[in-house]
Amino acid sequence: MYTKAALISALLAVAEARFSQEQIPVAAIQALSNFGNPGEAPTLAGAVPGVLLAAADPCAKLTLADKIVSTLGTDPQVISAAQKLVAAEQNFNPFVVSVPNICGDASLPATQELRGIVPLVDPAVTGSDVENANSATSLQSPFDAAGLSVADVMTAQGFSNFTVNGAAASGSANNSNNNNTNNTNTGSATTAAPSATATATKCVKSSKTTTTAAAATSTAASANNNNTSGNASANNGTASSQAGAGAVTNAVTGNFPGFQASSLGLDFGTCTPTVKFEESLNGRKAGEFTFQAQDPVVNKGQQEALNPNIIFNRICDQLVNVCNASDDAHTACKQAQADLGSGAKDASTANAWNEALGFAGVDINPDNAPQTGLIGHT
């Protein structure tokens, strides 16, 4: 009995420790009382817990970090305290959500000394070891963040198991709510369909992507297709009724030939988990090839990547979060990721991925991108 009670006490202590993350940055900011006007540092410190609560907008802590610098000045002690706030872990309830929310506003933080720093995430999140190591590194040597949001920087450094939130990332309050719904892994058809407004305003790598009105219109058509097919899927629950998006072209994902069913009989819900491998995606330099999900619903919130495992991980996450895929389809995806995630950064890995999930022969260059650097590319 004593052992059981001790175990319960230990578990409760761990839970309490994880739920007190909002207090960690407070002391360093309170210690800035010699800067600014009397009372300003304590007031700023008092605002910290509110921006690190589980339900807080993840962009709010970046805004507060900027305010700390603009109010108290650029002394190294002030900058250090603000940097620690940017890197702070936002409270997280693994009993309610499965992945954290990350700010997708590329304008935040505005203070140059705070850019390129990525946050800690709860250890319960898959891949947290990678992200938490990156966070520690970024405090010592910030990552390149030119034109990128914190979410973009995290993805570029190999961690993408999160939802993108914040006004500039979601484009509307409704889409922000959809992101929160995705965290509960409901797989509802309505959350799977990106809105035209969200696509037109979502913070992507602004130096590489220009979103046009035509792209927004095309995405809106895709969203309608997804909602229609998703409703059919919810009513019938069969693979044959779960056709997702039709053929669509948009400024971020390029050409998508439309929903395809797996030849292996795997039910990927309303999504097609294929990848492409193309040169100069999203404005990358000539001769640079990257991987990207072809289905715009699967790709939502994720850019192309040099590392195929980043894209494979995102695909598997989206199958659960928004696609309503079956358990065996998700298992097959994770197995393919384990087998191919560390594979060669070339066309053979893209083809092997598509074949492993029942899409052998899918065109991995649907945008007819130039292939000048393909020979010998690794």
C-alpha positions as CSV (number, residue, x, y, z in Angstrom):
1,M,0.0,0.0,0.0
2,Y,2.8,2.4,0.9
3,T,4.5,1.6,-2.4
4,K,1.4,2.4,-4.4
5,A,0.8,5.6,-2.5
6,A,4.4,6.7,-3.0
7,L,4.1,6.0,-6.7
8,I,0.9,8.1,-7.0
9,S,2.6,10.9,-5.1
10,A,5.5,10.8,-7.4
11,L,3.3,10.9,-10.5
12,L,1.4,13.8,-9.1
13,A,4.7,15.6,-8.3
14,V,5.8,15.1,-11.9
15,A,2.5,16.3,-13.2
16,E,2.6,19.4,-11.0
17,A,6.2,20.1,-12.2
18,R,5.2,20.0,-15.8
19,F,2.2,22.3,-15.1
20,S,4.3,25.0,-13.5
21,Q,6.4,25.9,-16.6
22,E,4.8,29.3,-16.6
23,Q,6.7,30.3,-13.5
24,I,10.2,29.5,-14.8
25,P,11.0,32.8,-16.7
26,V,9.5,35.0,-14.0
27,A,12.5,35.4,-11.7
28,A,14.9,36.6,-14.4
29,I,12.4,39.3,-15.4
30,Q,11.7,40.4,-11.9
31,A,15.5,40.8,-11.4
32,L,15.4,43.6,-14.0
33,S,14.2,46.2,-11.5
34,N,17.2,48.4,-12.2
35,F,16.1,48.9,-15.7
36,G,13.3,51.1,-17.0
37,N,11.0,53.0,-14.7
38,P,10.1,51.9,-11.2
39,G,7.5,49.1,-11.2
40,E,7.8,48.2,-14.9
41,A,9.9,45.1,-14.4
42,P,7.6,43.5,-11.8
43,T,4.6,44.4,-14.0
44,L,6.2,42.6,-17.0
45,A,7.2,39.7,-14.8
46,G,3.6,39.4,-13.7
47,A,2.4,39.1,-17.2
48,V,4.5,36.0,-17.9
49,P,2.3,33.2,-16.4
50,G,-0.6,34.3,-18.5
51,V,1.2,34.0,-21.8
52,L,2.5,30.5,-20.9
53,L,-0.8,28.9,-19.9
54,A,-1.9,26.0,-22.1
55,A,-4.8,28.0,-23.6
56,A,-2.7,31.1,-24.4
57,D,-2.0,32.3,-28.0
58,P,1.6,31.1,-28.6
59,C,2.3,34.4,-30.3
60,A,1.5,36.3,-27.0
61,K,4.7,35.4,-25.3
62,L,6.8,36.6,-28.3
63,T,4.9,40.0,-28.1
64,L,5.6,40.1,-24.4
65,A,9.3,39.4,-25.0
66,D,9.5,42.3,-27.5
67,K,7.7,44.5,-24.9
68,I,10.3,43.6,-22.3
69,V,13.1,44.9,-24.5
70,S,11.2,48.0,-25.7
71,T,10.4,48.9,-22.2
72,L,13.5,48.1,-20.3
73,G,16.2,48.5,-22.9
74,T,18.8,46.4,-24.7
75,D,21.2,45.7,-21.8
76,P,22.6,42.1,-22.1
77,Q,20.7,41.2,-18.9
78,V,17.4,42.4,-20.4
79,I,18.1,40.6,-23.6
80,S,19.0,37.4,-21.8
81,A,15.8,37.4,-19.8
82,A,13.7,38.1,-22.9
83,Q,15.4,35.3,-24.8
84,K,14.6,32.9,-22.0
85,L,11.0,33.8,-22.3
86,V,11.0,33.1,-26.0
87,A,12.6,29.7,-25.3
88,A,10.2,28.9,-22.4
89,E,7.9,25.9,-22.6
90,Q,4.3,26.8,-22.8
91,N,2.1,24.8,-20.4
92,F,0.8,21.6,-22.0
93,N,-1.9,19.2,-20.9
94,P,-1.2,15.8,-22.6
95,F,-4.6,14.6,-21.4
96,V,-6.3,17.1,-23.6
97,V,-4.0,17.7,-26.6
98,S,-1.2,15.6,-28.2
99,V,1.0,18.3,-29.8
100,P,1.8,21.9,-28.8
101,N,0.7,25.1,-30.5
102,I,3.5,27.2,-32.0
103,C,3.4,30.8,-33.3
104,G,3.3,31.1,-37.1
105,D,3.6,34.9,-37.3
106,A,6.9,35.6,-39.2
107,S,7.0,39.1,-37.8
108,L,7.4,37.9,-34.2
109,P,9.5,38.4,-32.3
110,A,10.4,41.8,-33.8
111,T,13.5,42.3,-31.7
112,Q,16.5,41.0,-33.7
113,E,18.2,39.6,-30.7
114,L,15.2,37.4,-30.0
115,R,14.9,35.9,-33.4
116,G,16.1,32.4,-34.2
117,I,15.3,31.1,-30.7
118,V,13.0,28.1,-30.5
119,P,11.0,26.9,-27.5
120,L,11.1,23.9,-25.3
121,V,8.2,21.5,-25.6
122,D,6.7,19.0,-23.2
123,P,8.7,15.7,-23.0
124,A,5.4,13.8,-23.7
125,V,5.5,15.1,-27.3
126,T,7.0,12.7,-29.8
127,G,10.3,14.2,-31.0
128,S,10.7,16.5,-28.0
129,D,14.3,15.3,-27.5
130,V,15.2,16.9,-30.8
131,E,13.3,20.1,-30.2
132,N,14.5,20.6,-26.6
133,A,18.1,20.1,-27.7
134,N,17.5,22.6,-30.5
135,S,16.1,25.1,-28.0
136,A,19.2,24.9,-25.8
137,T,21.4,25.4,-28.9
138,S,19.4,28.4,-30.1
139,L,19.9,30.2,-26.8
140,Q,23.7,30.0,-27.4
141,S,23.6,30.4,-31.2
142,P,20.2,31.5,-32.7
143,F,19.2,29.7,-35.9
144,D,18.7,31.6,-39.2
145,A,15.2,33.2,-39.0
146,A,15.2,35.6,-41.9
147,G,11.6,35.9,-43.1
148,L,10.6,32.9,-40.9
149,S,8.2,32.4,-38.1
150,V,9.2,30.4,-35.0
151,A,7.2,27.5,-36.4
152,D,9.2,27.7,-39.7
153,V,12.5,27.7,-37.8
154,M,11.5,24.7,-35.7
155,T,10.5,22.8,-38.9
156,A,13.8,23.7,-40.6
157,Q,15.7,22.3,-37.6
158,G,13.9,18.9,-37.8
159,F,10.9,19.2,-35.5
160,S,7.3,19.6,-36.9
161,N,5.1,17.8,-34.5
162,F,2.9,20.8,-33.7
163,T,0.0,22.9,-34.9
164,V,0.5,26.4,-36.1
165,N,-1.5,29.0,-34.3
166,G,-1.7,32.8,-33.8
167,A,-3.6,35.4,-35.8
168,A,-1.1,35.8,-38.7
169,A,-0.7,32.0,-39.0
170,S,-4.3,31.0,-39.0
171,G,-5.8,33.8,-40.9
172,S,-9.0,33.8,-39.0
173,A,-10.4,33.0,-35.6
174,N,-12.3,30.0,-37.0
175,N,-9.1,28.5,-38.4
176,S,-7.4,29.0,-35.1
177,N,-10.1,27.1,-33.5
178,N,-9.7,24.4,-36.1
179,N,-6.0,24.1,-35.1
180,N,-7.1,23.5,-31.5
181,T,-9.6,20.9,-32.6
182,N,-6.9,19.1,-34.6
183,N,-4.9,18.7,-31.4
184,T,-7.6,16.4,-30.1
185,N,-7.2,14.1,-33.1
186,T,-10.8,14.2,-34.0
187,G,-10.0,13.9,-37.7
188,S,-13.1,15.9,-38.6
189,A,-13.6,16.7,-42.3
190,T,-14.2,20.4,-41.6
191,T,-10.9,20.9,-39.9
192,A,-9.1,19.2,-42.8
193,A,-10.2,21.8,-45.4
194,P,-8.0,24.9,-45.5
195,S,-9.9,28.1,-46.1
196,A,-9.0,30.5,-48.9
197,T,-8.4,33.2,-46.3
198,A,-6.0,31.0,-44.3
199,T,-4.0,30.1,-47.4
200,A,-3.9,33.7,-48.5
201,T,-2.6,35.0,-45.2
202,K,-0.7,32.1,-43.7
203,C,2.8,33.0,-42.7
204,V,5.0,31.0,-45.0
205,K,8.6,31.7,-46.0
206,S,7.8,35.1,-47.3
207,S,11.0,35.6,-49.2
208,K,10.2,32.4,-51.1
209,T,6.4,32.4,-51.6
210,T,4.0,34.7,-53.2
211,T,0.3,33.8,-52.6
212,T,-2.0,35.0,-55.3
213,A,-5.8,35.6,-55.5
214,A,-5.9,32.8,-58.0
215,A,-4.3,30.4,-55.6
216,A,-6.7,31.3,-52.9
217,T,-9.6,30.7,-55.3
218,S,-8.2,27.3,-56.2
219,T,-7.7,26.4,-52.6
220,A,-11.3,27.4,-51.8
221,A,-12.4,24.9,-54.5
222,S,-10.2,22.3,-52.9
223,A,-11.7,23.0,-49.5
224,N,-15.2,22.5,-50.9
225,N,-14.2,19.2,-52.4
226,N,-12.7,18.1,-49.0
227,N,-15.8,19.0,-47.1
228,T,-18.0,17.2,-49.5
229,S,-15.9,14.0,-49.5
230,G,-15.3,14.3,-45.8
231,N,-19.0,14.3,-45.1
232,A,-19.4,11.2,-47.2
233,S,-16.6,9.6,-45.4
234,A,-18.2,10.3,-42.0
235,N,-21.5,8.9,-43.1
236,N,-20.2,5.7,-44.8
237,G,-16.8,5.1,-43.2
238,T,-15.5,3.2,-46.2
239,A,-12.3,3.7,-48.1
240,S,-14.1,4.0,-51.4
241,S,-16.2,6.9,-50.1
242,Q,-13.4,8.9,-48.7
243,A,-12.1,10.6,-51.8
244,G,-10.4,13.8,-50.7
245,A,-9.3,16.8,-52.8
246,G,-9.7,17.0,-56.5
247,A,-6.9,18.3,-58.8
248,V,-5.7,21.6,-57.5
249,T,-2.9,24.1,-57.9
250,N,-1.9,26.6,-55.3
251,A,1.1,28.9,-54.7
252,V,2.6,26.7,-51.9
253,T,2.0,23.1,-52.9
254,G,2.0,23.5,-56.6
255,N,0.1,20.9,-58.7
256,F,-1.8,18.1,-57.0
257,P,-3.4,15.6,-59.4
258,G,-6.2,14.8,-57.0
259,F,-7.1,12.1,-54.5
260,Q,-5.8,8.6,-55.2
261,A,-6.6,5.3,-53.4
262,S,-3.8,3.1,-52.2
263,S,-3.2,0.0,-54.3
264,L,-2.4,-1.8,-51.1
265,G,-6.0,-1.3,-49.8
266,L,-4.8,1.0,-47.0
267,D,-7.4,3.6,-46.0
268,F,-5.8,7.0,-45.8
269,G,-9.1,8.7,-45.2
270,T,-9.6,11.9,-47.1
271,C,-5.9,12.3,-47.9
272,T,-3.3,11.1,-50.4
273,P,0.1,10.6,-48.6
274,T,2.4,10.9,-51.6
275,V,5.5,13.1,-51.8
276,K,7.3,14.9,-54.5
277,F,11.0,15.6,-55.0
278,E,11.7,18.7,-57.1
279,E,14.3,21.3,-57.8
280,S,13.9,25.0,-56.6
281,L,10.7,24.4,-54.6
282,N,9.4,27.6,-53.0
283,G,12.2,29.6,-54.6
284,R,15.1,27.5,-53.5
285,K,18.3,28.0,-55.5
286,A,18.9,26.1,-58.8
287,G,20.2,22.6,-58.2
288,E,18.7,22.3,-54.7
289,F,16.1,19.5,-54.5
290,T,13.7,19.1,-51.6
291,F,10.8,16.9,-50.5
292,Q,7.2,18.0,-50.0
293,A,3.8,16.4,-49.5
294,Q,1.7,16.6,-52.6
295,D,-1.8,16.7,-51.0
296,P,-2.4,20.4,-49.9
297,V,-4.4,19.2,-46.9
298,V,-1.5,17.0,-45.7
299,N,1.0,19.8,-46.5
300,K,-1.0,22.5,-44.5
301,G,1.4,24.2,-42.0
302,Q,4.5,22.5,-43.4
303,Q,7.0,23.7,-46.1
304,E,9.2,21.6,-48.2
305,A,12.4,20.2,-46.6
306,L,15.8,18.9,-47.5
307,N,15.4,16.1,-44.9
308,P,12.8,13.6,-46.1
309,N,12.1,12.5,-42.5
310,I,10.6,16.0,-41.7
311,I,8.0,15.5,-44.5
312,F,7.4,11.9,-43.7
313,N,6.7,12.8,-40.0
314,R,4.3,15.5,-41.0
315,I,2.4,13.2,-43.3
316,C,2.0,10.6,-40.6
317,D,0.9,13.2,-38.1
318,Q,-1.7,14.7,-40.5
319,L,-3.2,11.2,-41.2
320,V,-4.3,11.2,-37.6
321,N,-4.9,14.9,-37.0
322,V,-7.0,15.7,-40.1
323,C,-7.3,12.9,-42.6
324,N,-9.3,10.3,-40.6
325,A,-7.0,7.5,-41.7
326,S,-7.4,4.0,-40.4
327,D,-5.1,2.6,-37.7
328,D,-3.4,0.2,-40.1
329,A,-2.8,3.0,-42.6
330,H,-1.2,5.1,-40.0
331,T,0.9,2.1,-38.8
332,A,2.1,1.6,-42.4
333,C,3.0,5.3,-42.6
334,K,5.1,5.1,-39.4
335,Q,6.8,2.0,-40.7
336,A,7.7,3.6,-44.0
337,Q,9.1,6.6,-42.0
338,A,11.2,4.3,-39.9
339,D,12.5,2.5,-43.0
340,L,13.1,5.6,-45.2
341,G,13.4,8.6,-43.0
342,S,17.1,8.5,-42.9
343,G,17.4,7.5,-46.6
344,A,19.2,9.2,-49.4
345,K,18.1,12.8,-50.1
346,D,17.2,12.0,-53.7
347,A,14.4,10.8,-56.0
348,S,14.9,7.1,-55.0
349,T,13.6,7.9,-51.5
350,A,10.6,9.7,-52.7
351,N,9.7,6.9,-55.1
352,A,10.3,4.3,-52.4
353,W,8.0,6.2,-50.0
354,N,5.2,6.3,-52.5
355,E,5.6,2.7,-53.4
356,A,5.6,1.6,-49.8
357,L,2.2,3.1,-49.2
358,G,0.6,1.8,-52.4
359,F,1.3,4.7,-54.9
360,A,4.0,3.2,-57.0
361,G,4.8,5.2,-60.2
362,V,3.3,8.5,-58.9
363,D,4.9,11.5,-60.6
364,I,7.3,13.0,-58.1
365,N,7.7,16.1,-60.3
366,P,4.1,17.1,-60.9
367,D,5.1,20.7,-61.4
368,N,7.5,20.0,-64.2
369,A,10.3,21.7,-62.3
370,P,13.7,21.9,-63.9
371,Q,15.9,18.9,-63.3
372,T,19.3,20.5,-64.0
373,G,20.8,19.4,-60.7
374,L,19.3,16.0,-60.4
375,I,22.2,13.9,-61.7
376,G,24.5,13.1,-58.8
377,H,22.2,14.8,-56.3
378,T,22.4,13.3,-52.8
